[in-house]
C-alpha cells in the first residue's frame, strides 16, 4: 500500500491506524505486512464498507480533520448517514483497511548486519544462486554487486548500460538484491549496504 509522505509521522506515532481506498478490488489482505516510508505495517482488518458508515473518528484515525475532509480527499460526494435508517443498499462503498505499526522496515535492520554466520552466508549464497538460475540472461547477482561497489551513487541508466541491460530490467534486479538487504538506494544510484559489503567479500 502506498501512503503520501505527510502520513508517515502519524503512522509512526500510532495516530494513523486506518486508511480508506477506492480500489476496484482489494489490494491489501488481512495479516499481510507492507513497507511504508522505512516502516513496516500489518493489515489487521480489510473490509468493504458503505461510505455512510464512515465517522469523524474514522476520518481522524485516517489522518483527516473530519469525515468531510476525508471524503474530499477520496473525491467522493456522499450523503450524511440517516440517524435512524442508516446506509441504504445502494450506498457507495470503499475499502477500509485497519493496520498496526510494527516498527522499522525489516530490510533496514537486515542490511545493517555486519556479522554473518556460516549458515546465514550459505542461505544468502543459495538465494543468489536461485536468482541467477531464474534469469534468462545468465548469472548476474555477483556482477551487479561488484558494479555497485565500484560505482556507488552512479545513475542507474549508466549502470544498466554497463551491463548491457535495459534500465527497467536492471532496476528490477537491484530491487531483488535490496530485498535481501544487500544494497541501498541513494538519491542517485545505489551503494552496497554493510551486509552487502560483508557478503561480497565472503563471496
Residue pairs with C-beta under 8 A, 6 or more apart in sequence:
1 19
1 21
1 27
1 28
1 34
1 36
1 41
1 43
1 97
2 36
3 11
3 19
3 36
3 37
5 37
6 63
7 16
7 63
8 36
8 37
8 38
8 39
10 16
10 63
11 36
11 37
11 39
11 41
11 101
12 37
12 39
12 101
14 101
15 61
15 63
16 61
16 62
16 63
17 61
17 98
17 99
17 100
17 101
18 58
18 61
18 62
18 96
18 97
18 98
18 99
19 62
19 96
19 97
19 99
20 54
20 58
20 62
20 70
20 74
20 94
20 95
20 96
20 97
21 27
21 28
21 94
21 95
21 97
22 74
22 75
22 76
22 94
22 95
23 95
26 46
26 48
26 95
27 95
28 34
28 43
28 46
28 95
28 97
29 43
29 46
30 43
30 44
30 45
30 46
31 42
31 43
31 44
32 42
32 43
33 40
33 41
33 42
33 43
33 102
34 40
34 41
34 42
34 43
34 99
35 41
35 105
35 107
38 104
38 105
38 108
39 101
39 102
39 103
39 104
39 105
40 101
40 102
40 103
40 104
40 105
40 106
41 99
41 100
41 101
41 102
42 99
42 100
42 102
43 97
43 98
43 99
44 98
44 99
44 100
45 96
45 97
45 98
46 95
46 96
46 97
46 98
47 95
47 96
48 93
48 94
48 95
48 96
49 93
49 94
49 95
49 96
50 87
50 91
50 92
50 93
51 71
51 76
51 78
51 87
51 91
51 92
51 93
51 94
52 78
52 79
52 80
52 81
52 82
52 86
52 87
52 88
52 91
53 81
53 86
53 87
54 67
54 70
54 71
54 94
54 96
55 67
56 66
56 67
58 67
58 70
58 96
59 65
59 66
59 67
59 69
59 70
60 66
62 70
64 70
64 73
71 77
71 78
74 94
76 92
76 94
78 91
78 92
81 87
107 178
107 179
107 181
110 180
110 181
110 195
111 181
111 182
111 183
111 184
111 193
111 194
111 195
111 196
112 193
112 194
112 195
113 181
113 194
113 195
113 198
114 194
114 195
114 198
115 198
116 124
116 195
116 198
116 199
116 202
121 199
121 202
124 180
124 182
124 199
125 203
127 180
128 141
128 142
128 180
128 203
131 140
131 141
131 173
131 176
132 138
132 139
132 140
132 141
137 165
140 163
140 173
141 173
141 177
142 200
142 203
143 163
144 163
144 170
144 173
144 174
144 177
145 177
145 182
145 183
145 192
145 196
145 199
145 200
145 203
146 200
147 159
147 162
147 163
148 159
148 174
148 183
148 189
148 190
148 191
148 192
148 196
149 192
149 196
149 197
149 200
151 158
151 159
151 162
151 189
152 186
152 189
152 190
152 191
152 192
153 186
153 188
153 189
153 190
153 191
154 188
154 189
155 188
155 189
156 167
156 170
156 171
156 174
156 189
156 190
157 167
159 170
159 189
159 190
160 166
160 167
160 169
160 170
160 171
163 170
165 173
174 183
174 190
177 183
177 196
178 184
178 185
181 193
181 195
181 196
182 192
182 193
182 195
182 196
182 199
182 200
183 190
183 191
183 192
183 193
183 196
184 190
184 191
184 192
184 193
184 196
192 200
